[in-house]
Structure formats: C-alpha cells, structure tokens
Amino acid sequence: MNESQPQTPDMTYDEAIKKLEEYVSLMQDDQCSIDKLSEYTKQSQQLLEFCRRKLTETDAELQKILADIQKQN
C-alpha cells in the first residue's frame, strides 16, 4: 500500500484497523515530524471514515437478515 494515500476501496476492515494501529504507533513516536503527523492524521481520518462506513453497511445487512428471519417465524 502506498503510504501517501490509503487504498481503502480494496481494503478489508481488518486491514484498515491494522493500518490505523500502525499510524497511531508512528504518531506516538517522539521522532515523528509535524509534516508526517499531519499526513498520518489525514490518512487516519480516511481510514476511520472507511471503517465507519463498513460498520454501518454491515449493521444494515444484519438488520435485514434478522428482519427476514423474524418474518419466517
């Protein structure tokens, strides 16, 4: 993955979480420059939006499945 831009379209939720954890670690490093901090923050925001969207989509899918199951009973 290119470090300058997270490639979220082909990324799984688990990969996005792992990348977020990596960014957190990098940002906590005393040697992290302001420029890198800004870059990591922007990339983290994109990843967080991706994760939030995935969770929302999954929740909607689960709600539909549960509703379908209840209709069958």
Buried (B, 14 or more C-beta within 10 A) or exposed (E): EEEEEBEBEEBEEEBBBEBBEBBEEBBEEEEBEEEBBEBBEBBBEBBEEBBEEBEEEEEEEEEEEEEEEEEEE
